[in-house]
Amino acid sequence: MTIPFTESGKVDAAVIEKQAALADDSSSQFSGSAEGVGRDYELKCGLINKCLQNEIGFGRYQKQLFVLTGLGWLADNLWLQGLAVVLPQVQQEFNPPRVEYAVLAEFAGLIVGATTWGILADVIGRKISFNITLFIAGLFGLAAGGAPNFVTFSCLMAFMGFGVGGNLPVDGTHARHVSFWKSNPTELCNLTGALYLEHIPQSHQWTLTLLSVWWAVGQLVSSLISWVFIVNFSCDASIPDGACPKSQNMGWRYTVYTLGALTLLMFICRFFIFDLQESSKYLVAQGRDEEAIAVLEHIARRNGRTITLKLSDLQAISGSTPSKSPVKLHTTIRNAFSGLSLSHIRPLFSTRRLGVNTTLIIIVWGLIGIAYPLFNAYLPLYLASEVSSSGSTDINETYRNYAIISVLGIPGSFIACAVVDYTRGTGKWMVGGRKMALAISTMLTGVFLFLFTTSKTTAAVLGYSCASGLTQNAMYGVLYAYTPEVFPAPHRGTGDALCSALNRIGGFIAPLIKIATTPTSGTASASTANGPVFVSAALFMVAAILTILLPIETAGKMAL
């Protein structure tokens, strides 16, 4: 850190005071104890955090960004659940060897999309990449509704997944764009959770947990649309697979058409209505301090505020280093590929504590990546099995139950917001916070799924499904808050991407487990559905145990 001087050559006492104040408490104020980042970046980040907290606040821009980011979450689960709700009718019409191959194709698209769009974000621009992915998802989603056979349908769903995969991590989810921010300016960028986190004050970081409500709404929208169309425009459940003609089975097609249209509408809203700014913390990590100040000033104007943070304040920390000039296109493309090496991942393991935390959270994401779709991607099939085992062939009952489960899952997001910052005690023996909320919600999900496998009645199946839906949404709410917080911004995209990659790979593995643990039809009886659900429950329990072992707690701390 250099000593700041005024234009007259005197030591700038104001800046020295800011730096000293930050140096005194930075180790206790930042998520992850500021591990894996340089001291200059840490101090600049502290100035930006104070500016966001004390001057910019949570205003119009952040509220619009909440919706902007939420649409990505909604789209991600809209299609994950959208495919799930049409699988029974797709199987009845096309009679494929294994209907699970459609889910396999979707997750293959998600994996490729996450990688490809992460690289393209630096070639054609982050804002364009962030928005065009929804356009691709909506376009191929619409096309999937007109598929003449199962192979075509699966291929189109893979292309749809390619678009959604570049839209949101974790989904994911959730698919996150990689950003090795400090080591290479042409690397990739997480444009959803990280952008939101880095544009809100510390007092409102709890809203990152609330974002999970959009994930739950995505499932609800899919369930309500399918309930309307599939129940009224589908073959009777008693008709054998392969004997159901297209003309009598348009319900699932109408559902897919509607989901595609909604996705295109979200693209229009995000691309033409909302104003997306680059992360100021990303910019200072690149040495582009002037642009970072411009972004903060723009956000402040949108909120009807002004800021006192100046370019000189940032430059005084690391010296008046000129901002980096824009990188040429051919250099961007070359570096985007040549920079993909393990050396960019090492900062996430720079200390023993951070390394253990990084390893455990990545494994947790991978386990949940298998467990969640193993149950939820086939939930309508499981419900249909339970309904048929009771002697009923009423499609309405299956989709009514699915809609009820979707509605009761939404409160999980609000529960997560209520408990995510709840802590008691001090120092080493503090109880509560993100880790405990995540561990309890994950463990309860596993418990309810175990109980699901023991259900003997449709009412019990519905009850345990509703309970697991609530705890799963609470789990995801905390998980999506904790994960970006625990990684410092220069390496946040990298950490998020590793979590997302294993999560997507887990989603690809889930259909294989489903295929291995059920007969060819996949819905022969209620008892055959218990195999994959049991595996899902066990994985949730293991993930809960690993969560307890995480060494870093982020509750009540500012995100770097």
Protein Blocks (a to p, Z undefined) as FASTA:
>chain_A
ZZdddfkopacfklmmmmmmmmmmmmmmpghhlghiafklmmmmmmmmmmmmmmnopcfk
lmmmmmmmmmmmmmmmmmmmmmmmmmmmmmmmnopablklmmmmmmmmmmmmmmmmmmmm
mmnojklmmmmmmmmmmmmmmmmmmpcbfklmmmmmmmmmmmmmmmpccehgaidddddf
klomkbccdfklmmmmmmccfklmmmmmmmmmmmmmmmmmmmmmmmmmmmmmcccfklcg
hiacfklmmmmmmmmmmmmmmmmmmmmmmmmmpccdddfklmmmnopamlmmmmmmmmmm
mnopacfbdfklmmmmnopadcdddddfklmmmmmmmmmcfklmmmmmmpmklmmmmmmm
mmmmmmmmmmmmmmmmmmmmmmmmmmmmnopacfklmmmmmmmmmmmmmmmmmmmmmmmm
gcedehjllgedjllmmmmmmmmmmmmmmmmmmpcbfklmmmmmmmmmmmmmmmmmmmmm
mmmmmpcfklmmmmmmmmmmmmmmmmmmmmmmmmmmpcfkopmbmklmmmmmmmmmmmmm
mmmmmmmmpmbdfehiacZZ
